[in-house]
Amino acid sequence: MDEKIKDQEVLLVKDQKDENLKAVTGRDEKGELKTVPPTAEHEQSFLKFDKHSNALENFLSNFMRQFKNPNPSLTGKNIYENIFAS
Protein backbone atom coordinates (compact mmCIF):
# COMPACT_ATOMS: atom_id res chain seq x y z
CA MET A 1 0.00 0.00 0.00
CA ASP A 2 2.79 2.46 0.90
CA GLU A 3 4.53 1.66 -2.38
CA LYS A 4 1.41 2.63 -4.34
CA ILE A 5 1.23 5.96 -2.50
CA LYS A 6 4.89 6.67 -3.32
CA ASP A 7 4.17 6.15 -7.03
CA GLN A 8 1.51 8.89 -7.09
CA GLU A 9 2.46 12.34 -8.28
CA VAL A 10 0.62 15.64 -7.97
CA LEU A 11 0.77 18.30 -10.66
CA LEU A 12 2.44 21.41 -9.16
CA VAL A 13 2.93 24.80 -10.78
CA LYS A 14 4.80 27.91 -9.71
CA ASP A 15 2.57 30.96 -9.31
CA GLN A 16 4.10 33.85 -11.27
CA LYS A 17 2.54 36.46 -8.98
CA ASP A 18 3.88 35.32 -5.61
CA GLU A 19 6.51 32.73 -6.66
CA ASN A 20 4.87 29.98 -4.53
CA LEU A 21 4.18 26.41 -5.59
CA LYS A 22 0.50 25.54 -6.04
CA ALA A 23 -1.26 22.23 -6.67
CA VAL A 24 -3.45 22.06 -9.77
CA THR A 25 -7.11 21.17 -9.16
CA GLY A 26 -8.52 21.79 -12.63
CA ARG A 27 -9.26 24.52 -15.15
CA ASP A 28 -11.86 27.27 -15.22
CA GLU A 29 -14.15 28.23 -18.10
CA LYS A 30 -11.44 30.46 -19.62
CA GLY A 31 -8.91 27.62 -19.64
CA GLU A 32 -6.87 29.05 -16.76
CA LEU A 33 -5.54 26.62 -14.17
CA LYS A 34 -7.32 26.42 -10.83
CA THR A 35 -4.79 26.04 -8.05
CA VAL A 36 -4.68 25.67 -4.27
CA PRO A 37 -1.83 25.70 -1.76
CA PRO A 38 -0.30 22.19 -1.51
CA THR A 39 -1.45 21.55 2.06
CA ALA A 40 -3.12 18.52 3.65
CA GLU A 41 -6.49 20.29 3.88
CA HIS A 42 -6.62 20.60 0.06
CA GLU A 43 -5.28 17.12 -0.72
CA GLN A 44 -8.62 15.71 -1.91
CA SER A 45 -8.84 18.31 -4.68
CA PHE A 46 -5.36 17.63 -6.17
CA LEU A 47 -5.05 16.02 -9.58
CA LYS A 48 -3.05 12.88 -8.83
CA PHE A 49 -1.23 10.71 -11.34
CA ASP A 50 0.12 7.19 -10.86
CA LYS A 51 3.40 6.72 -12.74
CA HIS A 52 2.56 3.12 -13.63
CA SER A 53 -0.98 3.76 -14.91
CA ASN A 54 -2.18 4.91 -18.29
CA ALA A 55 -4.24 8.07 -18.94
CA LEU A 56 -7.57 6.24 -18.66
CA GLU A 57 -6.71 4.65 -15.30
CA ASN A 58 -5.55 8.01 -13.94
CA PHE A 59 -8.74 9.67 -15.20
CA LEU A 60 -10.95 7.02 -13.59
CA SER A 61 -8.98 7.16 -10.34
CA ASN A 62 -9.34 10.96 -10.09
CA PHE A 63 -12.98 10.76 -11.16
CA MET A 64 -13.91 8.12 -8.57
CA ARG A 65 -12.05 9.95 -5.80
CA GLN A 66 -13.99 13.13 -6.62
CA PHE A 67 -17.26 11.19 -6.96
CA LYS A 68 -16.87 9.72 -3.47
CA ASN A 69 -15.77 13.04 -1.95
CA PRO A 70 -17.02 15.87 -4.22
CA ASN A 71 -15.18 19.14 -4.51
CA PRO A 72 -17.14 21.95 -6.19
CA SER A 73 -14.04 23.28 -7.97
CA LEU A 74 -13.34 19.99 -9.75
CA THR A 75 -16.16 18.16 -11.50
CA GLY A 76 -16.02 15.11 -13.73
CA LYS A 77 -16.40 17.34 -16.77
CA ASN A 78 -13.38 19.40 -15.68
CA ILE A 79 -11.30 16.27 -15.08
CA TYR A 80 -12.21 14.98 -18.56
CA GLU A 81 -11.34 18.33 -20.15
CA ASN A 82 -8.02 18.49 -18.27
CA ILE A 83 -6.92 15.05 -19.38
CA PHE A 84 -8.12 15.04 -22.99
CA ALA A 85 -7.95 18.72 -24.00
CA SER A 86 -4.83 19.90 -25.75
Helices and strands as residue ranges (DSSP letters): H 2-6, E 8-10, E 12-14, E 21-27, E 33-36, G 40-45, E 48-50, H 55-68, H 76-84
